[in-house]
Amino acid sequence: MSGRRRAVALKMKIKDIVEGEFTTEQDGSKALHVKTNDIVRRARIMGKITSKVDIESDESILIDVEDETGTVKVKGGGNEWAGQVYLEMKGLVEGSTVDIVGLIREASDGKVYISCELCALVQDEALKVLRDLEISRYYRKKGLTAEATESIETAMKKQAKLSESDEIKDHILTLLKKKENLEDGCTFDSIKKELGLSTKELEPELRSLQSEGDIFEPLPGTFKYV
């Protein structure tokens, strides 16, 4: 018995999805036509969660996912087969970066949203750079030179930010490894003053080092090398 082949999940920028236009196929189904001249039924996006709503009555999660080009709504759960997706998305928090694979759907207001099939937390910042390069190659393949250049420039900016982040982390670890700091650790304010960083620059790097298991917080606002 032959079945309908599952559509490939195209790696896309969010702007390309939300600016696409729905067309009605011969079988009556809706499909999204985008500027790469693709008919998109499934997509793969990477971005930051800017809002999250847990609808417990039907066990569904609704999140807004944002990249540097736009924002799209993603819905997970809501029926029996999607129960595992609901559980995976339930633990997500605003501010996290996620890699989403899902079906393109049209909402009652005509706007596009993604019905989530797979949602993975992105912890390696280098994956964001890689995704931009992958999309850039696809743009070039489709003859979209300006879009390809823009995506490469975005990747370069992210790579520079990643290098800066690594440098700050190295300075933090060097400070916490000093003999005088090994026993009692350093307070947030002392690290900030010693390294000449702002709260906005320092806070995410400390959280990242904690999640990576390099440092811990024995007391609120005090950090020690593991």
Backbone bond lengths (Angstrom), bond angles and torsions (degrees), N, CA, C in turn:
res aa  C-N    CA-C-N  psi(-1)  N-CA   C-N-CA  omega(-1)  CA-C   N-CA-C  phi
1 M - - - 1.466 - - 1.521 108.75 -
2 S 1.320 117.72 133.20 1.459 121.00 179.26 1.517 108.99 -96.33
3 G 1.333 116.13 140.05 1.448 120.59 179.00 1.516 110.07 -120.20
4 R 1.312 115.33 170.50 1.461 120.14 179.46 1.516 109.26 -72.23
5 R 1.329 115.19 129.85 1.460 119.82 -178.06 1.523 110.50 -70.22
6 R 1.317 116.14 136.50 1.457 120.40 -178.81 1.522 110.33 -70.32
7 A 1.328 116.48 132.65 1.461 120.74 -178.00 1.519 110.97 -68.49
8 V 1.326 115.37 145.13 1.462 121.49 177.29 1.527 109.01 -71.01
9 A 1.336 116.84 140.69 1.466 121.31 176.09 1.529 108.32 -86.40
10 L 1.328 116.94 104.38 1.457 121.40 -178.55 1.526 110.75 -74.98
11 K 1.331 116.29 133.67 1.461 120.93 175.16 1.514 107.94 -76.64
12 M 1.323 116.31 121.53 1.456 120.81 -170.69 1.519 113.00 -138.31
13 K 1.353 114.71 158.06 1.446 121.46 166.69 1.532 107.54 -80.98
14 I 1.319 116.45 147.56 1.457 120.12 -176.87 1.529 111.88 -63.04
15 K 1.319 117.47 -36.35 1.461 121.32 179.54 1.529 111.41 -56.31
16 D 1.334 115.97 -40.29 1.466 119.32 -178.32 1.524 111.71 -65.26
17 I 1.336 116.18 -30.13 1.458 120.42 179.35 1.528 110.73 -75.25
18 V 1.338 116.21 -51.19 1.467 119.32 -174.82 1.523 112.29 -69.83
19 E 1.339 117.75 -22.18 1.467 120.54 178.50 1.533 111.98 -92.38
20 G 1.335 116.98 -0.52 1.453 120.42 178.39 1.522 111.71 -71.96
21 E 1.325 115.74 167.54 1.464 121.03 -179.96 1.524 109.92 -122.59
22 F 1.333 115.65 134.36 1.457 119.95 178.63 1.528 110.33 -77.39
23 T 1.325 114.88 137.64 1.458 120.95 175.02 1.525 107.74 -124.94
24 T 1.325 116.01 153.02 1.457 120.60 178.95 1.523 109.29 -96.92
25 E 1.331 115.84 124.05 1.453 121.47 -179.36 1.535 110.66 -80.48
26 Q 1.324 115.91 169.92 1.470 120.90 -178.56 1.526 112.37 -59.85
27 D 1.347 116.13 -30.89 1.461 118.88 -179.84 1.531 112.53 -83.95
28 G 1.345 116.52 3.08 1.460 121.00 178.32 1.516 114.26 91.74
29 S 1.326 117.05 -6.61 1.469 120.28 -179.92 1.524 110.16 -78.90
30 K 1.338 115.69 158.73 1.458 121.83 178.95 1.527 109.45 -99.83
31 A 1.334 115.28 139.18 1.456 120.82 176.54 1.525 108.63 -137.60
32 L 1.320 116.64 152.19 1.466 121.91 -175.87 1.522 110.41 -97.10
33 H 1.332 116.50 124.30 1.455 121.97 176.71 1.528 108.13 -98.89
34 V 1.356 117.24 124.66 1.466 121.63 -175.61 1.523 110.56 -118.02
35 K 1.343 115.59 172.62 1.465 119.99 -170.28 1.527 114.12 -69.30
36 T 1.339 117.71 -14.20 1.460 119.15 174.68 1.526 110.76 -80.00
37 N 1.347 115.70 5.52 1.460 123.62 -178.84 1.527 111.74 67.46
38 D 1.320 115.53 28.81 1.459 121.69 175.65 1.519 109.69 -101.96
39 I 1.323 115.94 148.87 1.457 122.37 168.53 1.531 105.37 -97.53
40 V 1.315 116.19 112.61 1.466 121.03 -170.95 1.524 110.76 -102.41
41 R 1.323 116.11 120.71 1.460 122.25 174.59 1.526 111.09 -107.25
42 R 1.329 115.99 -31.65 1.469 121.57 177.19 1.516 107.85 -131.88
43 A 1.331 116.16 143.52 1.460 120.67 -178.48 1.518 110.57 -136.94
44 R 1.320 114.62 159.75 1.462 121.38 176.02 1.516 107.90 -129.17
45 I 1.317 116.49 121.25 1.460 121.82 -177.61 1.526 110.18 -126.29
46 M 1.330 115.35 158.65 1.461 120.93 174.98 1.518 107.86 -132.92
47 G 1.325 116.39 129.42 1.456 119.29 -179.50 1.514 112.13 -170.95
48 K 1.319 114.67 -177.70 1.469 121.85 -176.86 1.524 110.25 -98.44
49 I 1.332 116.17 138.98 1.463 121.16 176.28 1.528 109.13 -75.63
50 T 1.341 116.51 120.87 1.461 120.17 179.95 1.525 112.51 -103.84
51 S 1.330 117.04 -17.86 1.462 120.25 174.20 1.520 108.72 -156.97
52 K 1.338 115.81 156.16 1.464 120.71 -178.89 1.521 109.86 -148.76
53 V 1.339 115.68 133.23 1.466 121.70 177.02 1.522 108.19 -127.74
54 D 1.325 116.34 127.04 1.460 122.14 177.36 1.524 108.45 -101.04
55 I 1.336 116.31 111.35 1.467 120.92 -179.87 1.527 107.36 -97.09
56 E 1.309 116.63 89.66 1.461 121.81 -172.16 1.524 112.83 -66.86
57 S 1.330 117.84 -26.40 1.461 120.80 -176.81 1.528 112.51 -61.02
58 D 1.338 118.12 -34.76 1.465 119.44 176.90 1.533 111.63 -121.76
59 E 1.336 115.49 17.21 1.465 122.11 177.07 1.525 111.62 51.64
60 S 1.327 114.65 57.61 1.454 119.72 176.29 1.527 109.77 -131.26
61 I 1.310 114.93 154.93 1.454 122.72 178.61 1.518 108.17 -121.18
62 L 1.323 116.87 135.86 1.457 121.85 176.72 1.525 108.03 -122.03
63 I 1.332 115.89 120.53 1.462 119.79 179.57 1.524 110.57 -126.33
64 D 1.328 115.59 153.43 1.459 121.78 169.46 1.523 106.76 -101.61
65 V 1.334 116.22 128.25 1.463 121.37 179.14 1.522 108.20 -115.82
66 E 1.332 115.55 131.94 1.460 121.65 -174.02 1.519 110.64 -124.97
67 D 1.351 116.24 133.89 1.459 119.65 166.00 1.529 106.93 -117.60
68 E 1.331 118.61 -167.76 1.461 120.40 -175.66 1.528 112.54 -73.02
69 T 1.335 117.65 -4.13 1.466 120.37 -177.55 1.525 114.14 -110.43
70 G 1.316 118.62 -18.47 1.456 119.90 -177.35 1.512 113.52 170.47
71 T 1.335 115.59 -173.63 1.467 123.01 -177.39 1.523 109.66 -131.28
72 V 1.337 116.54 140.30 1.455 121.17 177.31 1.523 108.95 -137.20
73 K 1.343 116.14 148.67 1.452 120.48 177.16 1.526 109.81 -85.28
74 V 1.328 115.51 142.45 1.463 122.58 178.14 1.524 107.57 -128.62
75 K 1.345 115.92 128.43 1.457 120.55 178.80 1.522 109.88 -115.50
76 G 1.311 116.22 134.96 1.464 121.23 178.00 1.515 110.38 -129.56
77 G 1.334 116.58 146.47 1.456 120.84 179.80 1.517 110.88 84.43
78 G 1.329 114.43 -156.47 1.456 119.56 177.21 1.512 115.19 93.94
79 N 1.335 117.20 -8.17 1.464 119.57 174.92 1.522 108.55 -154.56
80 E 1.292 116.20 171.45 1.464 121.49 -171.43 1.516 113.58 -59.65
81 W 1.356 117.47 -44.67 1.457 119.69 -175.69 1.515 112.86 -69.49
82 A 1.330 117.05 -20.04 1.459 120.77 -177.55 1.523 112.70 -98.81
83 G 1.341 116.79 15.59 1.461 120.03 -177.06 1.518 113.88 -59.19
84 Q 1.331 117.04 -38.22 1.465 120.74 -179.27 1.523 110.76 -67.89
85 V 1.322 116.66 -36.91 1.463 120.85 177.65 1.527 109.83 -63.10
86 Y 1.328 116.40 -41.12 1.468 120.67 178.45 1.529 110.73 -59.47
87 L 1.324 116.50 -44.10 1.465 120.53 179.96 1.521 111.26 -65.05
88 E 1.341 116.33 -39.25 1.468 120.27 179.15 1.528 111.10 -65.74
89 M 1.321 116.73 -40.77 1.460 120.75 -176.75 1.517 112.72 -78.98
90 K 1.326 116.67 -23.08 1.468 120.86 -177.85 1.531 111.42 -60.17
91 G 1.335 116.72 -32.85 1.459 120.23 -178.07 1.518 114.73 -84.37
92 L 1.316 118.12 -2.15 1.463 120.88 -179.45 1.523 111.25 -73.75
93 V 1.327 115.64 152.13 1.466 120.26 178.48 1.522 109.54 -128.25
94 E 1.319 115.45 154.69 1.460 120.41 177.28 1.531 109.65 -60.48
95 G 1.321 115.90 140.61 1.460 120.96 -179.09 1.510 113.20 97.94
96 S 1.354 117.23 -16.63 1.467 120.82 179.03 1.525 110.16 -76.69
97 T 1.328 115.96 150.66 1.462 121.43 174.72 1.524 108.39 -97.93
98 V 1.332 116.23 133.88 1.462 120.88 -176.66 1.529 110.92 -130.17
99 D 1.319 114.13 153.36 1.460 123.01 174.10 1.524 106.00 -109.94
100 I 1.331 116.75 115.25 1.459 122.96 -172.13 1.524 111.13 -112.34
101 V 1.331 116.66 132.56 1.458 122.32 169.65 1.522 106.76 -119.51
102 G 1.335 116.73 131.36 1.451 117.58 -179.19 1.511 114.05 -168.54
103 L 1.319 114.35 173.70 1.458 122.61 -179.89 1.525 110.47 -85.41
104 I 1.319 116.06 137.67 1.458 121.20 176.58 1.529 108.99 -77.31
105 R 1.336 115.99 128.03 1.454 121.26 -178.49 1.536 110.32 -131.57
106 E 1.338 115.04 156.11 1.452 120.82 176.84 1.528 109.06 -106.74
107 A 1.332 116.43 124.80 1.460 121.31 179.23 1.528 110.16 -77.39
108 S 1.316 116.64 170.63 1.469 121.66 -178.15 1.528 112.06 -62.50
109 D 1.357 116.93 -23.94 1.470 120.30 179.10 1.521 112.16 -90.44
110 G 1.344 116.45 6.02 1.453 120.82 178.10 1.513 114.68 88.87
111 K 1.334 116.64 -6.61 1.463 119.67 -179.29 1.527 110.65 -83.16
112 V 1.315 115.04 156.13 1.456 120.60 -178.90 1.534 110.58 -85.25
113 Y 1.329 115.99 144.74 1.455 121.04 168.66 1.521 107.98 -142.51
114 I 1.322 116.85 169.52 1.457 121.58 -178.55 1.519 109.51 -113.79
115 S 1.322 116.07 127.00 1.456 121.75 174.18 1.530 107.03 -88.59
116 C 1.322 116.43 109.54 1.461 121.71 -169.26 1.530 113.21 -69.52
117 E 1.331 115.16 131.33 1.464 122.76 173.00 1.522 110.63 -107.65
118 L 1.331 115.63 -31.98 1.467 121.55 -178.16 1.515 108.63 -147.45
119 C 1.337 116.01 133.02 1.462 121.04 179.48 1.523 108.57 -136.05
120 A 1.334 116.23 114.43 1.465 120.47 -178.26 1.525 110.02 -119.62
121 L 1.325 115.52 136.68 1.458 121.07 176.90 1.525 109.35 -73.47
122 V 1.315 117.24 133.58 1.468 122.23 179.77 1.525 108.69 -101.67
123 Q 1.320 116.06 114.89 1.460 120.80 -179.50 1.520 112.59 -110.27
124 D 1.320 117.36 -20.16 1.459 121.47 178.19 1.529 108.58 -93.05
125 E 1.329 116.34 110.48 1.458 120.90 -176.70 1.522 112.32 -61.79
126 A 1.333 117.36 -25.31 1.459 120.44 -179.12 1.529 111.74 -64.45
127 L 1.327 117.28 -22.48 1.458 120.78 178.86 1.532 111.71 -66.03
128 K 1.332 116.69 -28.89 1.461 120.28 177.82 1.524 110.30 -67.15
129 V 1.324 115.80 -41.25 1.466 120.91 178.31 1.526 109.80 -63.84
130 L 1.329 115.98 -45.54 1.459 121.20 -179.82 1.528 111.14 -59.80
131 R 1.334 117.28 -41.43 1.464 120.84 -178.86 1.530 110.43 -63.29
132 D 1.338 116.90 -42.33 1.461 119.94 178.65 1.530 111.36 -61.60
133 L 1.314 116.82 -39.47 1.467 120.57 179.56 1.529 110.96 -68.27
134 E 1.337 116.46 -38.71 1.465 120.46 177.88 1.532 110.86 -62.55
135 I 1.327 115.97 -43.46 1.463 120.39 -179.85 1.524 110.38 -68.57
136 S 1.333 116.20 -36.94 1.462 119.79 177.68 1.524 111.39 -60.36
137 R 1.320 116.94 -42.82 1.463 120.42 178.48 1.526 111.01 -62.93
138 Y 1.331 115.69 -36.95 1.462 119.15 179.73 1.525 110.84 -69.01
139 Y 1.342 116.82 -41.25 1.455 120.43 176.28 1.535 110.42 -57.45
140 R 1.330 115.61 -45.56 1.463 120.54 -178.46 1.532 110.67 -62.28
141 K 1.324 115.13 -40.67 1.461 120.52 178.47 1.526 111.02 -60.55
142 K 1.340 115.75 -33.62 1.460 121.35 -178.89 1.532 112.70 -88.78
143 G 1.334 116.34 2.87 1.459 120.27 177.80 1.506 115.02 82.20
144 L 1.342 118.35 13.90 1.465 122.49 -179.60 1.529 109.05 -95.49
145 T 1.339 115.85 78.88 1.466 121.70 -173.15 1.525 112.61 -63.34
146 A 1.331 117.07 -45.81 1.466 120.51 -178.05 1.523 111.05 -62.10
147 E 1.318 116.98 -43.17 1.471 121.67 179.29 1.528 110.73 -65.50
148 A 1.342 116.13 -38.29 1.471 120.34 178.93 1.521 110.49 -63.77
149 T 1.325 115.90 -43.36 1.474 120.63 179.08 1.515 111.06 -63.64
150 E 1.335 116.77 -42.96 1.471 121.54 179.57 1.525 110.99 -61.87
151 S 1.323 116.97 -40.70 1.465 120.89 -179.60 1.526 111.26 -67.91
152 I 1.343 116.77 -36.85 1.467 120.29 177.11 1.526 110.04 -66.16
153 E 1.325 116.52 -42.42 1.468 120.39 179.01 1.527 110.82 -62.33
154 T 1.327 116.88 -38.73 1.465 121.14 177.01 1.521 110.39 -62.93
155 A 1.342 116.18 -42.71 1.467 121.01 178.59 1.520 111.00 -61.73
156 M 1.341 116.80 -40.36 1.466 121.43 -179.68 1.532 111.08 -65.28
157 K 1.333 115.63 -40.14 1.466 119.81 178.24 1.534 110.76 -64.60
158 K 1.332 115.80 -41.31 1.463 119.88 179.15 1.525 110.86 -66.62
159 Q 1.351 116.16 -37.00 1.453 119.91 178.63 1.525 110.80 -65.48
160 A 1.343 116.50 -40.54 1.464 120.74 178.28 1.527 110.61 -63.83
161 K 1.339 115.47 -41.63 1.472 120.49 178.10 1.518 110.93 -64.80
162 L 1.340 115.60 -37.34 1.463 120.64 179.03 1.522 110.84 -65.64
163 S 1.350 116.69 -41.11 1.467 121.47 178.61 1.524 110.63 -64.42
164 E 1.346 115.63 -40.18 1.463 120.74 177.81 1.530 110.24 -64.13
165 S 1.329 115.94 -40.47 1.459 121.05 178.56 1.523 110.66 -62.15
166 D 1.328 116.82 -45.45 1.466 121.13 179.71 1.527 111.05 -60.80
167 E 1.332 115.72 -38.29 1.465 120.41 -179.91 1.525 110.79 -65.43
168 I 1.335 116.50 -43.51 1.467 120.27 178.90 1.525 110.40 -63.34
169 K 1.328 116.99 -42.25 1.462 120.80 178.56 1.521 111.31 -60.53
170 D 1.319 116.62 -41.66 1.472 120.51 178.96 1.525 110.39 -61.27
171 H 1.333 117.32 -41.47 1.471 121.41 179.44 1.534 110.63 -65.23
172 I 1.335 116.42 -40.50 1.471 120.14 179.19 1.527 109.97 -62.48
173 L 1.324 116.84 -48.24 1.464 121.14 -178.49 1.520 111.64 -63.60
174 T 1.335 116.86 -39.37 1.470 120.79 178.13 1.522 110.33 -61.17
175 L 1.343 115.92 -41.44 1.464 120.81 179.33 1.529 111.24 -65.65
176 L 1.342 116.80 -45.87 1.461 120.53 -177.17 1.528 112.82 -71.66
177 K 1.329 117.22 -19.45 1.467 121.40 178.95 1.527 113.10 -84.76
178 K 1.328 116.26 -9.52 1.458 119.16 178.93 1.533 109.81 -61.38
179 K 1.305 115.66 142.36 1.462 121.99 -174.44 1.522 112.25 -51.91
180 E 1.325 116.15 -41.82 1.468 119.52 -176.42 1.525 112.81 -72.44
181 N 1.339 117.38 -12.48 1.458 120.27 -178.39 1.527 114.00 -107.96
182 L 1.330 116.68 -7.59 1.462 119.44 -175.23 1.520 113.32 -65.07
183 E 1.329 116.41 -35.68 1.468 119.02 -175.58 1.520 112.70 -81.75
184 D 1.329 117.17 -48.60 1.466 120.42 -174.24 1.519 114.00 -101.53
185 G 1.317 117.30 -13.40 1.456 120.17 -178.87 1.517 112.03 76.36
186 C 1.322 116.67 -167.51 1.463 123.07 -179.52 1.524 109.49 -131.68
187 T 1.316 115.65 144.36 1.460 119.77 175.88 1.528 109.70 -78.08
188 F 1.315 115.01 160.57 1.470 120.62 178.36 1.521 110.41 -55.71
189 D 1.336 115.74 -45.48 1.468 119.72 -176.83 1.521 111.65 -66.37
190 S 1.341 117.97 -37.12 1.468 119.87 -179.59 1.533 110.81 -69.31
191 I 1.338 117.03 -37.84 1.476 120.42 176.68 1.525 109.45 -64.91
192 K 1.317 115.22 -43.86 1.463 121.56 -179.67 1.532 110.75 -59.16
193 K 1.326 116.09 -45.03 1.463 121.05 -178.61 1.524 110.92 -70.51
194 E 1.336 116.98 -43.86 1.462 121.45 -177.33 1.527 111.76 -62.85
195 L 1.335 116.77 -39.48 1.467 120.83 -175.93 1.524 113.31 -94.73
196 G 1.341 116.37 -6.48 1.458 120.17 177.88 1.518 112.72 66.72
197 L 1.341 116.65 40.56 1.463 121.40 -177.46 1.522 111.18 -111.25
198 S 1.296 115.62 157.67 1.465 120.65 173.73 1.524 108.97 -86.27
199 T 1.327 116.45 164.33 1.462 120.77 177.18 1.530 110.39 -58.46
200 K 1.335 116.29 -41.37 1.466 121.33 -179.56 1.527 111.95 -62.70
201 E 1.328 117.12 -34.35 1.467 121.19 179.94 1.524 111.58 -77.93
202 L 1.329 116.46 -38.79 1.460 121.24 -172.24 1.526 113.91 -81.52
203 E 1.323 116.63 -43.75 1.468 120.41 -171.82 1.529 114.56 -55.37
204 P 1.349 119.79 -49.05 1.472 118.45 -178.89 1.518 113.93 -65.10
205 E 1.333 116.95 -29.84 1.464 119.61 -179.63 1.535 111.09 -73.06
206 L 1.324 116.43 -36.17 1.468 119.91 175.75 1.532 110.12 -65.15
207 R 1.334 117.02 -43.52 1.467 120.36 179.78 1.519 110.78 -64.32
208 S 1.328 115.24 -37.96 1.459 119.71 179.25 1.527 110.94 -65.62
209 L 1.324 117.22 -43.01 1.469 121.34 178.54 1.525 110.89 -64.65
210 Q 1.322 116.58 -34.40 1.470 120.44 176.14 1.528 110.72 -65.63
211 S 1.320 116.29 -46.89 1.465 119.67 -178.77 1.525 111.55 -65.38
212 E 1.332 116.74 -28.12 1.465 120.88 179.05 1.525 111.77 -83.40
213 G 1.347 116.73 -7.36 1.457 120.61 176.65 1.515 115.38 83.08
214 D 1.350 117.71 15.44 1.467 120.58 -179.07 1.524 112.37 -86.74
215 I 1.332 116.28 -28.79 1.463 120.00 179.27 1.533 108.31 -136.49
216 F 1.336 116.14 165.82 1.458 120.48 174.68 1.518 109.12 -141.48
217 E 1.335 115.37 170.11 1.457 122.05 -175.24 1.527 109.11 -118.98
218 P 1.354 117.62 87.94 1.471 120.44 -177.37 1.524 112.61 -64.11
219 L 1.343 116.45 -32.60 1.454 123.03 175.86 1.528 107.48 -132.91
220 P 1.316 118.39 149.45 1.466 120.04 178.91 1.529 111.61 -53.45
221 G 1.327 115.99 122.70 1.468 120.37 177.58 1.510 114.42 85.23
222 T 1.339 117.59 3.94 1.472 120.84 177.19 1.533 108.58 -121.85
223 F 1.339 116.00 135.99 1.456 120.42 -173.83 1.529 111.22 -126.11
224 K 1.343 114.38 139.59 1.464 120.16 -179.54 1.523 109.99 -130.91
225 Y 1.326 114.46 149.98 1.462 120.48 174.75 1.527 108.88 -74.27
226 V 1.317 117.67 138.69 1.458 121.59 -178.26 1.535 110.47 -69.92
